[in-house]
Amino acid sequence: MPSDLPVRSLIDRAATGVAYDPLEAASEHPKFVHHLGNPLFLALTALGVVFGDIGTSPLYAFQVALSGLGHPAPVAAEVIGIVSLILWALIAMVALKYVVFILRADNDGEGGILALLSLVAAEKVANGAKLPILVLLGVIGASLLYGDGVITPAISVLSAMEGLKLVAPAFEHFILPATLAVLIGLFVIQRHGTGSIGKLFGPVMVIWFVVIAALGVANVWKAPAILLAVNPLAAAQFLVSDVKVAFVVIGAVFLALTGGEALYADMGHVGATAIRRAWFALVLPALMLNYFGQGALVLSDPGAADNPFYKLAPGWALIPMVVLATFATIIASQALISGVFSLTRQAMQMGLVPRARITPTSYDEAGQIYVPAANWLLMTGTLLTVIMFRSSENLAAAYGIAVSGTMLITTILLYHVARSRWTWPRRLALPVILAFGAIDATFLVSNSLKIFEGGWFPLVVGTAIAALMLSWRRGSSMVRQRLNDMSMPLKEFLGYADTAVIGRAPGMGVWLTKVEHGVSPMLLRHIEHNRVLHETVVLLTYVSDRRPRVPFGERHSVHRLGRGFYRIQVRLGFMQTPDIPLTLDNCNKLGFDADLEHKNYYLAHETIVRRESGSAIDPVSFGIFSFLNRIASRAPDFFKIPHDAVIEVGFRVEV
C-alpha cells in the first residue's frame, strides 16, 4: 500500500543543515510576510517602481484635455471644469477604487489582473478545454495590459523629449533618436532588478514630485480662481454645458489615471502598505497641486494651453525641467515594465503562456524578478511604436483604450472578490461596483472614439496576445488530457514493471511528468524499448496552486509506492518557479532518503501533431500552439536541471 513519508516542520530543518530563508520562514505562517525591508525604504522604492506612470501624466494629460475642446483659447469655466474633473477622477478612481479597495484584493501579497483572476477562478484557468467568462475577461484584461506596456514607455519618454523644442526649435530633429536611445538604455538595465532600480529611481521621483508641486503652488497664486475646481459642481457644470465636447474631453482626462492599473500590478514588488503611504503622503498632493497650477497658468494666459506643463517653469529652469522630466518618464516606463514581468510569471504558472526563464533579483522581495524574453519583446514593441507614431500627440490617441478596458475588467472581477472573499452582502457590493463600473465604462466608450486615430494599435496588440494565450491554454490542456488518456494507473503499472523490466541499475531516475494520477507514457515507452530502470524511480509532478506562494510545509508530497518507486508531487504558487535539484534536496531533508549523488533526469520530448480527422482543436489555434511550444524555454533551463544529466524520451502525441 502507498504510504506518505513524514514531513518535518521548518524548525526541524535547522538540525539538518538547510539554509535559513526568511521568505520561506515567513511562508510557514498563515499570512505570508513578503516585504521584509525598512518601511521607509519600501515607500521610496514604491516611488521609483510604482508611481512613475501616473506621476508623469501631468506632462500631457491636461494639455490633451484642453485640445479636446476644439479651440485654442479655453475660457475660465472650461479650464476650471477640466481641472475639477481630473481632481475628482484621481480621488474616486485611484485613491478610492485602487488604493483603498483594490489593494485589499491581494492574492497573498500579489496584485494585478491575473492575481485577481486567480482569487475567483484559479481552478478554471489552466484546467479543461471550456472557457468560463471570467477566465476570458481575465485573459482580455491581461492582454490589454501588455498593449499598455508597449505604449506607456513610448508616450512617456517622447513627451519629455518634446520639451527640447521649447529650448530651441533646432533640437526637434533630435527628439526621435534621443527617445530611442533612452528607451534602449532603460530596457538594458532591467537585468539589475527593480530593487536596484528603485534605489536609483526613488530619490529622483521624490525630487520630481516636490518640484512639480512647487511649480503648481507658484502658479496658483497667479490665478487663485482655479481653487474653485475643488467643488465637484464645477466638473458637473462642465459635463452638462456641452455634452458632446465633454465626452471627448473625458477620454483625455483619463490620461491622468493611466498608472492606476500598473500601481496594482506592481503591488508584489513593494507591498500595499508602502504604496498607500507614498500615495497619500506625496504623490496625490503633488499631482493635485501641479494640475491646479497648470489650470491657473492657462486662466492667466490662455496662450499657454499648447504646453502648460513646461510653461509652468521659468525660462532659466526649462533645460533642468526637460532633464528631470526625462528621468521621470524613464521611471514611468519602469512601472509598466515591472508589471509586465509580474504578469508574465503569473500567466506562465497559470498555463496561459509557454515557459520562459525567470531570474529573481532580490533576496528580501519575492516579487522582484527579471524575465529576459518579456523584456526584449517589450523593448522591440516599444521602439517600433515610437518609430510608427513619432510624437506624443499621435500616441495620445492610441493611449487610454487599453488601460480603460483593463480597469473595467478589474472592476468586474472585484465584484466577485467582494462577494466571495470579503463576504460583502449584495446590497453593498452591487452599488459600489456599479458606481465604479459606470465610470470605467464611460472612460472606455470615450476612448473608443479614438479607435481610427490610433486606438486600433493597442487593440491589435491585445487581440494578438489574447489569441496566443487562448491558443496555448487550449493546446496545453488538450495535450495534458491526451497524456492522461495514454497513461497507466499506478496499481497496474507496478505489476507491469515486475514482468517487463529485466534489470535495475544502481542510482536514481527522476521522471518529470505532467500526469498527476498515473504513469506517464514517457516511462511506459522507455520500459517497452529498454526494459531497464534505476533502483530508485521517482515520478515527479509540479501542480499549480491558486495562491502566489505555497508554504514550505504544504509544498512537498512524497508517496512510497513500493519496489523502489516513489511519487513526488510539488505544489507551487503562480509566483514560484520550479527547481528540480532543490526540490529533491528538500525532499531528502524532509525524510525522502535517496542517493542524490547518482541520478539521471528523464524528460519527455513530445512530438505533438494534429489528428487528420476528429481533432478538437482548429488548425489556426494548433499552429499557434505548435509555434509557441517550439520557442518555449528548454525544460532543463526552466527546471534548473544540469544538462549533462538529462535524458530525453521521445514519443508522439496526437490531439
C-alpha positions as CSV (number, residue, x, y, z in Angstrom):
1,M,0.0,0.0,0.0
2,P,1.3,3.5,-0.8
3,S,2.3,5.4,2.3
4,D,3.2,9.1,3.0
5,L,6.7,9.9,4.2
6,P,6.9,12.2,7.3
7,V,7.3,15.9,6.6
8,R,9.2,17.9,9.2
9,S,8.4,21.4,10.1
10,L,10.7,24.3,9.0
11,I,12.0,24.5,12.6
12,D,13.2,20.9,12.4
13,R,15.2,21.7,9.3
14,A,17.7,23.6,11.4
15,A,19.1,20.3,12.6
16,T,19.5,19.1,9.0
17,G,21.7,22.0,7.9
18,V,19.1,23.5,5.5
19,A,19.9,27.2,4.9
20,Y,17.5,29.6,6.6
21,D,15.4,31.7,4.1
22,P,13.4,34.5,5.7
23,L,10.9,34.5,2.9
24,E,10.4,30.8,3.2
25,A,10.2,31.1,7.0
26,A,7.6,33.7,6.7
27,S,5.6,31.5,4.3
28,E,5.2,29.0,7.2
29,H,2.8,31.4,8.9
30,P,-0.8,31.8,7.9
31,K,-0.1,35.2,6.4
32,F,2.9,35.3,4.2
33,V,5.1,38.3,5.2
34,H,6.5,39.2,1.8
35,H,8.1,42.6,2.4
36,L,10.8,42.4,5.0
37,G,12.6,45.7,4.2
38,N,12.6,49.0,6.0
39,P,9.1,50.6,5.6
40,L,10.5,54.0,4.6
41,F,12.8,52.3,2.1
42,L,9.9,50.3,0.6
43,A,7.9,53.6,0.3
44,L,10.9,55.1,-1.5
45,T,11.2,52.1,-3.8
46,A,7.4,52.4,-4.5
47,L,8.0,55.9,-5.7
48,G,10.7,54.6,-8.1
49,V,8.9,51.4,-9.3
50,V,5.2,52.0,-9.0
51,F,4.3,55.7,-9.3
52,G,6.3,56.7,-12.4
53,D,3.5,56.2,-14.8
54,I,0.8,58.2,-13.0
55,G,3.4,60.6,-11.7
56,T,4.3,61.8,-15.2
57,S,0.8,62.2,-16.5
58,P,0.8,66.0,-15.9
59,L,3.3,66.2,-18.8
60,Y,0.5,65.6,-21.3
61,A,-2.9,64.9,-19.7
62,F,-4.1,68.5,-19.1
63,Q,-2.7,69.6,-22.5
64,V,-4.6,66.8,-24.4
65,A,-7.8,67.6,-22.5
66,L,-7.6,71.3,-23.5
67,S,-7.0,70.3,-27.1
68,G,-10.2,68.2,-26.9
69,L,-12.2,71.5,-26.5
70,G,-11.7,72.1,-30.2
71,H,-10.5,75.7,-29.9
72,P,-7.1,77.2,-28.9
73,A,-8.3,79.7,-26.2
74,P,-10.2,78.0,-23.4
75,V,-12.5,80.1,-21.2
76,A,-12.4,80.1,-17.4
77,A,-15.3,77.7,-16.9
78,E,-13.8,75.1,-19.2
79,V,-10.4,75.3,-17.5
80,I,-11.8,75.0,-14.0
81,G,-14.2,72.3,-15.1
82,I,-11.4,70.1,-16.6
83,V,-9.2,70.6,-13.6
84,S,-12.1,69.6,-11.4
85,L,-12.7,66.5,-13.5
86,I,-9.1,65.5,-13.1
87,L,-9.1,66.1,-9.4
88,W,-12.2,64.1,-8.6
89,A,-11.2,61.3,-11.1
90,L,-8.0,60.9,-9.2
91,I,-9.8,60.8,-5.9
92,A,-12.6,58.4,-7.0
93,M,-10.8,56.1,-9.4
94,V,-7.3,55.9,-8.0
95,A,-7.4,56.9,-4.3
96,L,-10.7,55.2,-3.5
97,K,-11.0,52.4,-6.1
98,Y,-7.4,51.3,-6.3
99,V,-5.6,52.4,-3.2
100,V,-8.4,51.8,-0.7
101,F,-10.4,48.9,-2.3
102,I,-8.4,47.0,-4.9
103,L,-5.1,46.9,-3.0
104,R,-7.1,44.9,-0.4
105,A,-7.8,42.3,-3.2
106,D,-4.3,40.9,-2.9
107,N,-3.6,37.3,-3.6
108,D,-1.2,36.7,-0.6
109,G,0.5,40.0,-1.4
110,E,0.5,39.8,-5.2
111,G,-1.6,42.1,-7.4
112,G,-2.5,42.5,-11.0
113,I,-5.4,41.3,-13.0
114,L,-4.3,37.7,-13.2
115,A,-3.7,37.6,-9.4
116,L,-7.3,38.9,-9.1
117,L,-8.5,36.3,-11.6
118,S,-6.8,33.6,-9.6
119,L,-8.8,34.6,-6.5
120,V,-12.1,33.9,-8.2
121,A,-11.4,31.3,-10.9
122,A,-8.0,29.8,-10.4
123,E,-9.1,26.2,-11.0
124,K,-10.7,27.2,-14.3
125,V,-7.7,28.9,-15.8
126,A,-5.4,26.1,-16.8
127,N,-7.7,23.1,-16.5
128,G,-10.2,22.0,-19.0
129,A,-10.9,23.0,-22.6
130,K,-14.0,25.0,-21.7
131,L,-13.6,28.8,-21.3
132,P,-15.5,30.4,-18.5
133,I,-16.5,34.0,-19.0
134,L,-14.3,35.2,-16.0
135,V,-11.3,33.5,-17.5
136,L,-11.9,35.1,-20.8
137,L,-12.3,38.5,-19.2
138,G,-9.0,38.0,-17.3
139,V,-7.2,37.0,-20.4
140,I,-8.5,40.0,-22.3
141,G,-7.6,42.3,-19.4
142,A,-4.1,40.9,-19.2
143,S,-3.6,41.2,-23.0
144,L,-4.7,44.8,-22.9
145,L,-2.2,45.5,-20.1
146,Y,0.6,44.1,-22.3
147,G,-0.6,46.5,-25.0
148,D,-0.4,49.3,-22.5
149,G,3.1,48.1,-21.6
150,V,4.2,48.8,-25.2
151,I,2.7,52.3,-25.4
152,T,3.5,53.7,-21.9
153,P,7.3,53.9,-22.3
154,A,6.9,55.3,-25.8
155,I,4.5,58.2,-24.9
156,S,6.2,59.0,-21.6
157,V,9.7,59.4,-22.9
158,L,8.5,61.1,-26.1
159,S,6.5,63.7,-24.2
160,A,9.6,64.5,-22.1
161,M,11.9,64.8,-25.0
162,E,9.5,67.1,-26.8
163,G,10.4,69.7,-24.3
164,L,13.6,70.1,-26.3
165,K,11.5,72.0,-28.9
166,L,10.8,74.8,-26.4
167,V,14.6,75.1,-25.6
168,A,15.5,75.5,-29.2
169,P,13.5,74.6,-32.4
170,A,16.6,73.1,-33.9
171,F,16.5,70.3,-31.4
172,E,13.3,68.9,-32.9
173,H,15.3,66.6,-35.2
174,F,17.0,65.0,-32.2
175,I,13.7,64.1,-30.4
176,L,13.2,60.8,-32.1
177,P,16.7,59.4,-31.9
178,A,17.1,60.6,-28.3
179,T,13.9,58.8,-27.3
180,L,15.0,55.6,-28.9
181,A,18.4,55.8,-27.2
182,V,16.8,56.4,-23.7
183,L,14.4,53.5,-24.2
184,I,17.2,51.1,-25.2
185,G,19.2,52.1,-22.1
186,L,16.1,51.6,-19.9
187,F,15.5,48.0,-21.1
188,V,19.2,47.2,-20.9
189,I,19.3,48.0,-17.1
190,Q,16.3,45.8,-16.3
191,R,18.5,42.8,-15.5
192,H,19.7,44.6,-12.4
193,G,16.3,44.2,-10.8
194,T,13.6,46.6,-9.5
195,G,15.3,46.7,-6.1
196,S,18.4,48.3,-7.5
197,I,16.4,50.4,-9.9
198,G,14.2,51.5,-7.0
199,K,17.3,52.7,-5.1
200,L,18.3,54.8,-8.1
201,F,14.8,56.0,-9.2
202,G,13.2,56.5,-5.8
203,P,15.1,59.7,-4.9
204,V,14.6,61.0,-8.4
205,M,10.9,60.7,-8.1
206,V,10.9,62.4,-4.7
207,I,12.6,65.4,-6.4
208,W,10.1,65.1,-9.3
209,F,7.0,65.3,-7.1
210,V,8.4,68.1,-4.9
211,V,9.3,70.1,-8.0
212,I,6.0,69.7,-9.8
213,A,4.2,70.5,-6.6
214,A,6.3,73.7,-6.1
215,L,5.7,74.8,-9.7
216,G,2.0,74.2,-9.2
217,V,1.9,76.3,-6.0
218,A,3.9,79.1,-7.6
219,N,1.4,79.4,-10.4
220,V,-1.8,79.1,-8.3
221,W,-1.0,82.4,-6.8
222,K,-1.3,84.0,-10.3
223,A,-5.0,82.9,-10.6
224,P,-6.4,81.7,-7.3
225,A,-9.8,81.3,-9.0
226,I,-8.6,77.9,-10.0
227,L,-9.3,76.7,-6.5
228,L,-13.0,76.7,-7.4
229,A,-12.2,73.4,-9.1
230,V,-12.2,71.8,-5.6
231,N,-16.0,72.0,-5.8
232,P,-17.3,68.9,-7.8
233,L,-20.1,71.0,-9.1
234,A,-17.6,72.7,-11.4
235,A,-16.9,69.3,-13.0
236,A,-20.7,68.6,-13.2
237,Q,-21.4,72.0,-14.8
238,F,-18.7,71.4,-17.4
239,L,-20.1,68.0,-18.3
240,V,-23.7,69.3,-18.9
241,S,-22.7,72.6,-20.6
242,D,-21.8,70.8,-23.9
243,V,-22.2,67.0,-23.6
244,K,-20.5,66.3,-27.0
245,V,-17.3,68.2,-26.1
246,A,-17.3,66.9,-22.6
247,F,-17.5,63.4,-23.8
248,V,-14.4,63.9,-25.9
249,V,-12.6,65.6,-23.0
250,I,-13.4,62.7,-20.7
251,G,-11.1,60.5,-22.8
252,A,-8.3,62.9,-22.3
253,V,-9.0,63.3,-18.6
254,F,-8.5,59.5,-18.3
255,L,-4.8,60.0,-19.2
256,A,-4.4,61.4,-15.7
257,L,-5.4,58.0,-14.3
258,T,-3.4,55.6,-16.6
259,G,-1.0,54.5,-13.9
260,G,-3.7,53.1,-11.7
261,E,-3.6,49.5,-13.1
262,A,0.2,49.5,-13.1
263,L,0.0,50.5,-9.4
264,Y,-2.0,47.4,-8.7
265,A,0.1,45.1,-10.9
266,D,3.3,46.3,-9.2
267,M,2.0,45.6,-5.7
268,G,4.0,42.4,-5.3
269,H,7.3,44.4,-5.7
270,V,6.9,46.6,-2.6
271,G,3.6,45.8,-0.9
272,A,0.3,47.6,-0.4
273,T,1.3,49.5,2.7
274,A,4.3,51.1,1.0
275,I,2.1,52.1,-1.9
276,R,-0.6,53.7,0.3
277,R,2.0,55.6,2.3
278,A,3.7,57.1,-0.8
279,W,0.4,57.9,-2.5
280,F,-1.3,59.8,0.3
281,A,1.9,61.4,1.7
282,L,3.4,62.7,-1.5
283,V,2.0,61.5,-4.9
284,L,-1.6,62.6,-4.7
285,P,-0.9,66.1,-3.1
286,A,1.9,66.8,-5.7
287,L,-0.4,65.8,-8.6
288,M,-3.3,67.9,-7.4
289,L,-1.1,71.0,-6.9
290,N,0.5,70.6,-10.3
291,Y,-2.8,70.3,-12.2
292,F,-4.1,73.3,-10.3
293,G,-1.0,75.2,-11.2
294,Q,-1.4,74.3,-14.9
295,G,-5.1,75.4,-14.7
296,A,-4.1,78.7,-13.1
297,L,-1.5,79.3,-15.7
298,V,-4.0,78.9,-18.6
299,L,-6.5,81.1,-16.7
300,S,-4.0,83.9,-16.6
301,D,-2.5,83.2,-20.1
302,P,-4.8,81.1,-22.4
303,G,-1.9,81.0,-25.0
304,A,-0.1,78.6,-22.6
305,A,-2.6,75.9,-23.4
306,D,-0.3,74.4,-26.1
307,N,2.1,73.1,-23.4
308,P,1.0,74.2,-20.0
309,F,3.4,71.8,-18.1
310,Y,6.7,73.1,-19.4
311,K,5.4,76.7,-19.3
312,L,4.9,76.4,-15.6
313,A,8.7,76.7,-15.2
314,P,10.6,80.0,-15.6
315,G,12.8,80.3,-18.7
316,W,16.0,79.6,-16.8
317,A,14.6,76.3,-15.4
318,L,13.4,74.9,-18.7
319,I,16.5,72.8,-19.5
320,P,16.7,71.3,-16.0
321,M,13.0,70.5,-16.2
322,V,13.5,68.7,-19.5
323,V,16.3,66.7,-17.9
324,L,14.3,65.9,-14.8
325,A,11.2,65.0,-16.9
326,T,13.3,62.7,-19.0
327,F,14.4,60.8,-15.9
328,A,10.9,60.8,-14.5
329,T,9.5,59.3,-17.8
330,I,12.1,56.6,-17.8
331,I,10.8,55.8,-14.3
332,A,7.2,55.9,-15.6
333,S,8.2,53.3,-18.1
334,Q,9.6,51.2,-15.3
335,A,6.2,50.9,-13.6
336,L,4.7,49.1,-16.6
337,I,7.8,47.0,-17.3
338,S,7.9,45.7,-13.7
339,G,4.2,45.0,-14.0
340,V,4.7,43.1,-17.3
341,F,7.4,40.9,-15.6
342,S,5.0,40.0,-12.7
343,L,2.1,39.5,-15.2
344,T,4.3,37.1,-17.3
345,R,5.3,34.9,-14.4
346,Q,1.6,34.7,-13.3
347,A,0.5,33.8,-16.8
348,M,3.2,31.2,-17.1
349,Q,2.3,29.4,-13.9
350,M,-1.4,29.6,-14.7
351,G,-0.8,27.9,-18.0
352,L,-1.6,30.8,-20.2
353,V,1.9,31.3,-21.9
354,P,4.8,28.9,-22.5
355,R,7.6,28.7,-20.0
356,A,10.4,31.3,-20.1
357,R,13.5,31.9,-18.0
358,I,12.9,33.9,-14.8
359,T,15.6,35.5,-12.8
360,P,15.0,36.6,-9.1
361,T,16.6,39.9,-8.5
362,S,16.1,40.4,-4.7
363,Y,16.6,38.3,-1.6
364,D,14.1,40.2,0.5
365,E,11.4,40.9,-2.0
366,A,10.0,37.7,-3.6
367,G,8.0,39.7,-6.2
368,Q,11.1,41.3,-7.7
369,I,12.1,39.4,-10.9
370,Y,13.5,39.8,-14.3
371,V,12.1,38.0,-17.4
372,P,14.5,38.3,-20.3
373,A,12.1,37.2,-23.0
374,A,9.4,39.6,-21.9
375,N,12.0,42.4,-21.6
376,W,13.4,42.2,-25.1
377,L,10.0,41.6,-26.7
378,L,8.6,44.7,-24.9
379,M,11.6,46.7,-26.0
380,T,11.1,45.7,-29.6
381,G,7.4,46.6,-29.5
382,T,8.1,50.0,-27.8
383,L,10.8,51.0,-30.2
384,L,8.6,50.1,-33.2
385,T,5.7,52.1,-31.6
386,V,7.9,55.2,-31.3
387,I,9.0,54.9,-34.9
388,M,5.5,54.4,-36.1
389,F,3.8,57.2,-34.2
390,R,6.7,59.7,-33.9
391,S,5.0,62.1,-31.5
392,S,3.3,62.0,-28.1
393,E,0.3,63.8,-29.7
394,N,-0.2,60.9,-32.2
395,L,0.3,58.4,-29.4
396,A,-2.2,60.1,-27.2
397,A,-5.0,58.8,-29.5
398,A,-3.7,55.2,-29.0
399,Y,-3.2,55.6,-25.3
400,G,-6.1,55.0,-22.9
401,I,-8.3,52.5,-24.6
402,A,-6.2,49.5,-23.4
403,V,-6.0,50.8,-19.8
404,S,-9.6,51.7,-19.6
405,G,-10.6,48.3,-20.8
406,T,-8.4,46.6,-18.2
407,M,-9.7,48.8,-15.5
408,L,-13.3,47.9,-16.3
409,I,-12.5,44.2,-16.3
410,T,-10.7,44.6,-12.9
411,T,-13.9,46.2,-11.6
412,I,-16.0,43.2,-12.7
413,L,-13.6,40.8,-11.1
414,L,-13.5,42.9,-8.0
415,Y,-17.3,42.3,-7.5
416,H,-16.7,38.5,-7.3
417,V,-13.9,39.1,-4.8
418,A,-16.1,41.3,-2.7
419,R,-18.8,38.7,-2.7
420,S,-16.8,35.5,-2.3
421,R,-13.7,36.7,-0.4
422,W,-14.8,39.7,1.6
423,T,-18.3,38.3,2.1
424,W,-19.9,41.6,1.3
425,P,-23.7,41.4,1.0
426,R,-25.1,42.0,-2.5
427,R,-26.8,45.2,-1.4
428,L,-23.4,46.7,-0.6
429,A,-21.2,45.2,-3.3
430,L,-23.5,45.9,-6.2
431,P,-23.9,49.7,-5.8
432,V,-20.2,50.1,-5.1
433,I,-19.1,48.1,-8.2
434,L,-21.8,49.6,-10.4
435,A,-20.6,53.1,-9.5
436,F,-17.0,52.3,-10.3
437,G,-18.1,50.3,-13.4
438,A,-20.2,53.1,-14.8
439,I,-17.2,55.5,-14.6
440,D,-14.9,52.9,-16.1
441,A,-17.4,52.2,-18.9
442,T,-17.7,56.0,-19.6
443,F,-13.9,56.3,-19.9
444,L,-13.8,53.2,-22.2
445,V,-16.5,54.5,-24.5
446,S,-15.0,57.9,-24.7
447,N,-11.6,56.5,-25.5
448,S,-13.2,54.3,-28.1
449,L,-13.9,57.4,-30.2
450,K,-10.2,57.4,-30.9
451,I,-10.0,53.9,-32.5
452,F,-9.4,55.2,-36.0
453,E,-6.9,57.8,-34.9
454,G,-4.6,55.3,-33.3
455,G,-6.7,53.5,-30.7
456,W,-6.6,50.5,-33.0
457,F,-3.0,49.8,-32.2
458,P,-3.3,48.6,-28.5
459,L,-6.4,46.7,-29.6
460,V,-4.4,44.9,-32.3
461,V,-1.6,44.1,-29.8
462,G,-4.1,43.0,-27.2
463,T,-6.0,40.8,-29.6
464,A,-2.8,39.1,-30.8
465,I,-1.7,38.4,-27.3
466,A,-5.1,37.1,-26.2
467,A,-5.1,34.8,-29.2
468,L,-1.6,33.5,-28.2
469,M,-2.8,33.0,-24.6
470,L,-6.0,31.2,-25.5
471,S,-4.3,29.0,-28.1
472,W,-1.6,28.0,-25.6
473,R,-4.2,27.3,-22.9
474,R,-6.3,25.2,-25.3
475,G,-3.4,23.3,-26.8
476,S,-1.6,22.5,-23.5
477,S,-4.9,21.5,-21.9
478,M,-5.6,19.0,-24.7
479,V,-2.0,17.6,-24.6
480,R,-2.4,17.1,-20.8
481,Q,-5.7,15.3,-21.4
482,R,-4.2,13.1,-24.1
483,L,-1.2,12.2,-21.9
484,N,-3.7,11.2,-19.1
485,D,-5.5,9.0,-21.7
486,M,-2.2,7.4,-22.7
487,S,-1.1,6.8,-19.1
488,M,-1.4,3.6,-17.0
489,P,-2.9,3.5,-13.4
490,L,-0.3,3.1,-10.7
491,K,-1.7,-0.2,-9.4
492,E,-1.5,-1.8,-12.9
493,F,2.0,-0.3,-13.5
494,L,3.7,-2.0,-10.5
495,G,2.6,-5.4,-11.8
496,Y,3.6,-4.5,-15.4
497,A,7.0,-3.3,-14.3
498,D,7.7,-6.6,-12.5
499,T,7.2,-8.5,-15.7
500,A,8.5,-6.1,-18.3
501,V,11.7,-4.8,-16.5
502,I,14.5,-7.3,-16.7
503,G,17.1,-5.3,-14.7
504,R,17.5,-2.4,-12.2
505,A,20.6,-0.2,-12.5
506,P,22.2,1.5,-9.5
507,G,21.3,5.1,-8.8
508,M,18.1,7.1,-9.2
509,G,16.0,8.0,-12.2
510,V,13.8,11.2,-11.9
511,W,10.9,11.2,-14.4
512,L,9.4,14.7,-14.8
513,T,5.8,14.1,-15.8
514,K,2.6,16.1,-16.4
515,V,0.4,13.1,-15.4
516,E,-0.7,13.6,-11.8
517,H,-2.5,10.3,-11.1
518,G,-1.0,7.7,-13.3
519,V,2.3,6.7,-15.0
520,S,3.4,8.8,-17.9
521,P,3.5,7.3,-21.4
522,M,7.1,8.5,-21.5
523,L,8.1,5.9,-18.8
524,L,6.0,3.2,-20.5
525,R,7.7,3.8,-23.8
526,H,11.1,3.7,-22.1
527,I,10.3,0.3,-20.5
528,E,9.0,-1.0,-23.8
529,H,12.2,-0.3,-25.6
530,N,14.9,-0.6,-22.9
531,R,13.4,-2.9,-20.2
532,V,15.8,-1.4,-17.6
533,L,15.2,1.0,-14.8
534,H,17.2,2.5,-11.9
535,E,16.9,1.0,-8.5
536,T,15.1,4.1,-7.4
537,V,12.5,5.6,-9.7
538,V,10.8,9.0,-8.9
539,L,7.7,10.2,-10.7
540,L,7.9,14.0,-10.2
541,T,5.0,16.3,-10.9
542,Y,4.5,20.0,-10.4
543,V,1.0,21.2,-9.7
544,S,-0.2,24.8,-9.9
545,D,-1.9,26.3,-6.8
546,R,-4.2,29.3,-6.8
547,R,-2.0,31.1,-4.2
548,P,1.0,33.1,-5.3
549,R,3.3,31.0,-3.0
550,V,2.7,27.7,-1.3
551,P,4.3,27.5,2.2
552,F,7.2,25.1,2.5
553,G,5.3,22.7,4.8
554,E,2.5,22.3,2.2
555,R,4.7,22.2,-0.8
556,H,6.0,18.6,-1.0
557,S,4.1,15.4,-1.0
558,V,6.1,12.2,-1.1
559,H,4.5,8.7,-1.6
560,R,6.3,5.4,-1.4
561,L,4.7,3.1,-4.0
562,G,6.9,0.1,-3.2
563,R,9.5,-1.8,-5.3
564,G,11.7,1.3,-5.3
565,F,9.1,3.5,-6.9
566,Y,8.1,6.9,-5.5
567,R,5.8,9.7,-6.5
568,I,6.7,13.3,-5.5
569,Q,4.1,16.0,-6.1
570,V,5.3,19.6,-5.7
571,R,2.6,22.3,-5.3
572,L,3.8,25.7,-6.4
573,G,2.0,29.1,-6.5
574,F,1.9,31.3,-9.5
575,M,4.7,33.4,-8.2
576,Q,7.1,30.5,-7.6
577,T,9.3,28.8,-10.2
578,P,10.3,25.2,-10.3
579,D,13.8,24.0,-9.3
580,I,14.1,20.2,-9.5
581,P,17.5,19.7,-7.8
582,L,16.4,21.9,-5.0
583,T,13.1,20.0,-4.7
584,L,14.9,16.7,-4.4
585,D,17.3,18.1,-1.8
586,N,14.3,19.5,0.2
587,C,12.5,16.1,0.0
588,N,15.7,14.3,1.2
589,K,16.0,16.7,4.1
590,L,12.3,16.1,4.9
591,G,12.6,12.3,5.0
592,F,12.9,11.0,1.5
593,D,16.1,9.0,1.8
594,A,17.6,8.6,-1.7
595,D,21.1,8.7,-3.3
596,L,21.2,12.2,-4.8
597,E,24.8,11.8,-6.0
598,H,23.9,9.3,-8.7
599,K,20.8,10.4,-10.6
600,N,19.6,11.0,-14.1
601,Y,16.7,13.2,-15.2
602,Y,14.2,11.9,-17.8
603,L,12.2,14.5,-19.7
604,A,9.6,14.0,-22.4
605,H,10.3,15.1,-25.9
606,E,6.8,15.2,-27.2
607,T,6.1,15.4,-31.0
608,I,2.7,17.0,-31.0
609,V,0.6,16.5,-34.1
610,R,-3.0,17.3,-35.0
611,R,-5.2,14.4,-35.9
612,E,-6.2,14.4,-39.6
613,S,-9.8,13.8,-38.6
614,G,-11.8,14.3,-35.4
615,S,-9.4,16.8,-33.8
616,A,-11.0,19.1,-31.2
617,I,-8.6,22.0,-32.0
618,D,-8.8,24.1,-35.1
619,P,-5.8,24.4,-37.5
620,V,-5.1,28.1,-36.6
621,S,-5.1,27.5,-32.8
622,F,-3.0,24.4,-33.3
623,G,-0.5,26.3,-35.5
624,I,-0.1,29.0,-32.8
625,F,0.3,26.4,-30.1
626,S,2.8,24.4,-32.0
627,F,4.9,27.5,-32.7
628,L,4.8,28.6,-29.1
629,N,5.8,25.1,-28.0
630,R,8.9,25.2,-30.2
631,I,10.1,28.6,-28.9
632,A,9.4,27.9,-25.2
633,S,12.4,27.8,-22.9
634,R,14.1,24.4,-22.9
635,A,12.9,22.2,-20.0
636,P,16.5,21.7,-18.5
637,D,16.9,25.5,-18.3
638,F,13.5,26.2,-16.9
639,F,13.6,23.4,-14.3
640,K,17.3,24.2,-13.5
641,I,18.5,20.7,-14.4
642,P,22.2,20.0,-15.2
643,H,22.4,19.4,-18.9
644,D,24.8,16.5,-18.6
645,A,22.3,14.5,-16.5
646,V,19.3,14.9,-18.8
647,I,17.9,12.0,-20.9
648,E,15.0,12.9,-23.3
649,V,12.5,10.2,-24.3
650,G,10.6,11.0,-27.5
651,F,7.1,9.9,-28.3
652,R,4.2,11.1,-30.4
653,V,1.1,12.8,-29.1
654,E,-2.0,13.3,-31.3
655,V,-4.5,15.9,-30.3
